């Protein structure tokens, strides 16, 4: 009876093959695939009931199916499947090797062959052999520690989901790609042997206690960890060691674009390297010495330090951050008795102080050199502070304060402080954060440079020279004795402005932006190419507005633009004595006045008022 049932089952399976529903190799059959064999949604059985069946996928061959069974029942032993020579086999479901009651079923992938599966199950007494440049891609969760999974030298394992492996990564020429997947080692992780590679890619993540790359096993050389791709991360909850000072050489960690490596401490062997490349981030939870031998901080790389920073490069002008690098002091500190220069003879350097990060130095410079542009410092969060015991220069450098490249900037926000001339408690008492310029100290914002801050507080004997752009997110008293608004400078207000004076000079700009307001009393624009811009809901209230008061006041402009942007005045003259002055009301901006005149005197010519999508209510 048992033999009869087996015969019936075999007939049913073979019938399925005839109709294309299932594919079963039985009775010592060998199937060689050297072309495309696509069976989406169906299964392959290599030895459903019988022994010594074989599926061989060779050069030019590719197989696609759902579930695959190599030795499916208790009596089906000694069945094999092999993929090699650049061929591929994709099982979108489960690849099962062996079953309870059978033995010696084997799947092998080698010689650039590729097997892809969502799930791989290897029963006791059966084997899956990954070797000799073979590739196994697991698109689902995978237990690489299961009995019968044999990862030999030269094999590449790719994990797209959760990898379970309570072991180190060693041997010769092995590669593990955590490609969008995750691996929590749960202990120390050692990447050792010879030419062993761990790649964390495309948002993948690895977590362990301490990390070792060619550090523990004597003779471990040419081992590599690469972390690259947006969101990819290697979290060392303790320290990270790359190589050692004995016989191990050419071990490396490479952090590429989007990658993050985190560790408490970092040690590097004599002939080993940690390469922080463009777009990559190294986050040191404790202190770090940038001059550590073997640490290569390339352009575009970001270094974050949570403890004491040491080893910043030195020139005759002071300590420097240069080479298009980003330094983040995330609760970390840096102190020097010399000057600090962010952007020394180079552009696109960034210093960030956050979560209580702090820097103390003599004079501070953002941008040193005629071509040193787009360098920036951001100081953010309560208890974060940049203390310049001397002066601070943004966009100017050297003894003669030459103009640097354009785009250098300083941003101070979220109750952080920047101190110029040391800490002055009389100034800090005036606000909850911002820039404080102490007595006998000088801060200069050069042409093309930009400062954004919540507040600006200047001692009566201090000086703040504005040749570039200054944005105040809070209230500001522009009548402070040391505030020097020079020709060409731009002031942008996001709070209440105190200024009871004319807007004169040459090419000055005042922006009353969202949240900004100004109530100057009588307002005269009496310069050349001076601009008042009320935008994004800002508001100006004055008794009178004279745009071009004197005969020398030419090409001045007032523009009211944006919903809820308002200028309110009893009387408005556009060109009292001056010429070519303009009032523009646009984009739902609103002007209210009792009366207005365009061109008061006979000498006031080419003045105009333009209403384009706005409203002037008289």
ROGUDREN-489518 format. One line per 10 residues: number of its first residue (from 1); their letters; for each residue x, z negated, y of C-alpha. Coordinates in steps of 0.5 Angstrom, whole numbers, plus 500, padded with zeros to 3 digits. Layout:
N
NUM	a	X:Z:Y  ...
END
This chain:
618
1	xxxxxxxxxx	500:500:500  506:498:505  509:505:504  502:509:505  501:505:511  509:507:514  507:514:512  501:514:516  504:511:522  510:517:521
11	xxxxxxxxxx	505:522:521  501:519:527  508:519:531  510:526:529  503:528:531  504:525:538  510:529:538  507:536:537  502:534:542  507:532:547
21	xxxxxxxxxx	505:525:548  510:521:544  517:523:542  520:520:536  527:521:532  526:519:525  529:520:518  536:521:520  535:526:525  540:527:531
31	xxxxxxxxxx	537:530:538  543:533:542  540:534:549  544:539:554  539:541:559  533:538:562  528:534:558  523:531:562  517:527:559  514:523:565
41	xxxxxxxxxx	509:517:563  511:518:555  516:514:551  522:516:547  523:513:540  530:513:536  528:510:530  521:508:530  521:506:522  527:509:519
51	xxxxxxxxxx	535:509:520  541:513:522  537:517:528  541:519:534  540:521:541  546:525:544  545:527:552  551:531:554  554:535:559  548:539:563
61	xxxxxxxxxx	543:534:560  538:530:563  532:526:560  526:523:564  521:518:561  518:512:561  519:507:555  525:508:550  526:504:544  532:505:540
71	xxxxxxxxxx	531:502:533  523:499:534  521:496:528  524:491:523  527:496:518  530:501:524  537:500:524  544:504:525  540:508:530  544:510:537
81	xxxxxxxxxx	543:513:543  549:516:547  550:519:554  556:522:557  560:527:560  556:527:567  549:527:563  543:522:565  538:519:562  532:515:566
91	xxxxxxxxxx	527:511:563  522:509:569  520:503:564  524:499:559  530:501:555  529:497:548  535:496:544  533:494:537  528:489:535  527:483:531
101	xxxxxxxxxx	529:484:524  534:490:525  541:491:526  547:495:529  542:499:534  547:502:539  546:505:546  553:507:549  554:510:556  561:513:558
111	xxxxxxxxxx	565:518:561  561:519:568  554:519:564  549:515:567  543:511:565  537:508:569  532:503:567  527:498:570  528:493:564  534:493:559
121	xxxxxxxxxx	532:488:553  538:488:547  536:484:541  540:480:537  545:484:533  544:490:537  549:493:543  549:496:549  556:498:551  557:500:558
131	xxxxxxxxxx	565:503:558  570:508:560  567:510:567  560:510:565  554:508:570  548:503:568  543:503:574  538:497:574  532:498:578  529:492:576
141	xxxxxxxxxx	531:485:575  537:484:570  540:479:565  547:481:565  549:475:561  544:477:555  547:477:548  549:484:546  550:487:553  558:489:553
151	xxxxxxxxxx	561:491:560  567:494:558  573:496:562  571:502:567  564:501:567  560:501:573  553:496:574  549:498:579  543:492:581  537:494:585
161	xxxxxxxxxx	534:488:584  535:481:582  542:480:577  543:474:573  550:473:571  553:466:570  560:469:570  566:472:574  567:479:575  574:481:572
171	xxxxxxxxxx	577:485:567  580:492:569  577:497:573  570:494:573  565:495:578  559:492:580  554:494:586  549:490:588  545:496:592  539:493:595
181	xxxxxxxxxx	539:487:590  541:480:590  546:476:585  546:468:586  552:466:582  550:459:583  558:457:582  564:459:585  565:467:584  572:470:582
191	xxxxxxxxxx	573:477:583  579:478:579  583:482:574  586:489:576  582:494:580  576:490:579  571:492:585  564:488:588  560:492:593  554:489:596
201	xxxxxxxxxx	550:495:599  544:497:603  541:490:604  544:487:598  546:480:598  551:475:594  551:468:594  556:463:591  560:457:593  567:458:594
211	xxxxxxxxxx	569:466:593  576:468:590  578:475:590  585:476:586  586:469:587  586:465:581  588:469:575  596:471:575  597:478:576  590:480:579
221	xxxxxxxxxx	592:486:584  588:491:587  581:488:587  576:489:592  570:487:595  566:491:600  560:489:604  556:495:608  549:497:610  544:494:614
231	xxxxxxxxxx	543:487:612  548:487:606  551:480:606  556:476:602  555:468:603  560:464:601  558:457:602  565:454:601  571:457:603  574:464:601
241	xxxxxxxxxx	581:466:599  583:473:598  589:474:594  595:468:594  602:468:596  605:468:589  605:475:585  598:477:586  598:483:591  593:489:594
251	xxxxxxxxxx	587:485:594  582:486:600  575:484:603  572:490:607  566:489:611  563:495:614  557:497:618  551:492:618  555:488:613  556:480:613
261	xxxxxxxxxx	561:476:610  560:468:611  565:463:609  567:456:612  575:457:611  579:464:610  586:464:607  589:471:605  595:472:601  602:475:603
271	xxxxxxxxxx	600:482:601  593:482:601  588:483:607  581:482:610  579:488:614  573:487:619  571:494:620  566:497:626  559:494:625  561:489:620
281	xxxxxxxxxx	561:481:622  565:475:619  562:469:620  566:463:620  562:456:620  569:452:621  575:454:626  579:460:625  585:463:627  585:470:629
291	xxxxxxxxxx	592:471:628  592:470:621  597:474:617  592:480:613  586:479:618  585:486:621  580:486:626  578:493:628  574:496:633  567:495:633
301	xxxxxxxxxx	568:489:629  564:482:630  567:475:629  563:469:629  566:462:629  563:456:629  569:451:630  575:451:634  578:459:635  585:460:635
311	xxxxxxxxxx	590:465:636  587:470:641  592:475:643  596:474:649  599:478:655  602:476:661  596:476:665  593:471:660  589:471:653  585:477:652
321	xxxxxxxxxx	579:480:648  581:487:647  580:493:643  572:494:643  571:487:639  565:482:639  567:475:639  561:470:638  562:462:639  556:460:635
331	xxxxxxxxxx	557:453:637  565:454:637  570:453:642  576:456:645  580:453:650  586:455:654  590:453:660  591:460:662  587:466:664  581:469:660
341	xxxxxxxxxx	580:476:660  574:480:656  576:487:656  584:488:658  585:495:659  579:497:654  572:498:654  566:495:650  568:488:649  563:482:648
351	xxxxxxxxxx	564:475:648  558:471:646  557:463:647  551:461:644  548:454:640  553:450:644  559:455:644  564:453:650  570:456:653  575:453:658
361	xxxxxxxxxx	580:457:662  584:458:668  581:464:672  576:469:668  576:476:668  571:481:665  574:488:665  581:488:667  584:496:668  581:502:672
371	xxxxxxxxxx	578:504:665  576:498:663  568:498:663  562:496:659  565:489:657  560:483:657  560:476:657  553:473:654  552:465:655  546:463:652
381	xxxxxxxxxx	542:456:650  543:449:652  550:446:652  553:453:652  558:453:657  564:457:660  568:453:665  573:457:669  577:452:673  579:457:677
391	xxxxxxxxxx	576:463:680  571:468:676  572:476:677  566:481:674  569:488:675  575:487:679  582:485:677  589:483:679  592:480:685  589:485:690
401	xxxxxxxxxx	582:485:686  582:492:684  575:495:682  575:496:674  571:501:670  563:500:671  558:497:667  562:490:666  557:484:666  555:477:665
411	xxxxxxxxxx	549:474:663  547:467:663  540:464:660  536:459:657  539:453:660  547:455:659  552:454:665  558:458:667  562:454:672  567:457:677
421	xxxxxxxxxx	572:452:680  570:447:674  564:443:673  561:440:679  555:435:678  552:436:685  551:443:683  548:442:676  543:437:679  540:443:683
431	xxxxxxxxxx	538:447:676  537:447:669  542:452:668  546:458:671  552:460:675  555:454:679  561:456:684  564:449:686  568:448:693  574:452:694
441	xxxxxxxxxx	572:457:688  571:464:689  566:469:684  566:476:685  562:481:683  565:488:683  562:495:685  559:497:678  558:490:675  552:486:674
451	xxxxxxxxxx	551:479:673  544:476:671  543:469:671  537:464:672  540:461:678  546:461:682  548:455:686  554:455:691  558:449:694  558:450:702
461	xxxxxxxxxx	566:451:701  565:456:695  564:463:695  560:468:692  562:476:693  556:481:691  559:488:691  555:490:685  549:488:682  546:480:682
471	xxxxxxxxxx	539:479:678  536:472:679  531:470:674  529:464:677  528:462:685  534:463:689  536:461:696  540:467:699  542:463:705  547:459:702
481	xxxxxxxxxx	553:459:706  558:462:701  553:467:699  556:474:701  552:480:700  556:486:702  555:493:703  553:497:697  550:490:693  544:490:690
491	xxxxxxxxxx	540:483:689  534:483:684  529:477:684  525:475:678  523:468:682  522:466:689  527:469:694  529:465:700  532:469:706  530:469:713
501	xxxxxxxxxx	534:475:716  534:482:717  536:487:711  542:490:715  548:493:713  549:499:709  547:501:702  544:495:700  538:494:695  533:488:695
511	xxxxxxxxxx	529:489:688  523:484:688  521:485:681  516:482:676  515:475:678  519:475:684  516:474:691  519:474:698  516:471:704  521:472:710
521	xxxxxxxxxx	516:472:716  518:478:720  522:483:716  526:488:719  530:494:715  535:495:720  541:498:716  543:505:714  540:507:707  538:500:706
531	xxxxxxxxxx	532:499:700  527:494:699  523:496:692  517:492:690  516:493:683  512:491:677  508:486:680  513:483:685  510:481:692  512:481:699
541	xxxxxxxxxx	508:477:705  511:478:712  508:478:719  511:484:721  515:490:718  520:494:722  523:500:717  528:503:722  528:498:728  534:500:732
551	xxxxxxxxxx	536:507:733  542:506:728  537:504:723  537:511:719  535:513:712  532:506:710  526:506:705  521:501:702  518:503:696  512:499:693
561	xxxxxxxxxx	511:501:686  507:499:680  500:495:678  500:489:682  506:490:686  504:488:693  506:488:701  502:485:706  504:485:713  500:484:719
571	xxxxxxxxxx	503:490:723  508:496:720  512:501:723  516:506:720  521:508:725  521:504:731  527:507:734  531:510:728  530:516:724  529:519:717
581	xxxxxxxxxx	526:512:714  521:512:709  515:508:706  513:510:699  507:507:696  506:509:688  504:508:681  498:503:683  502:500:688  499:497:694
591	xxxxxxxxxx	500:495:702  496:491:706  496:491:714  492:491:720  495:497:723  501:501:722  505:506:726  510:512:724  515:514:729  514:509:735
601	xxxxxxxxxx	519:512:740  520:519:742  527:518:739  524:516:732  524:523:728  523:525:721  520:518:719  514:518:714  509:514:709  508:517:702
611	xxxxxxxx	502:515:698  502:518:691  498:514:686  498:508:691  494:505:696  495:503:703  489:499:706  489:498:714
END
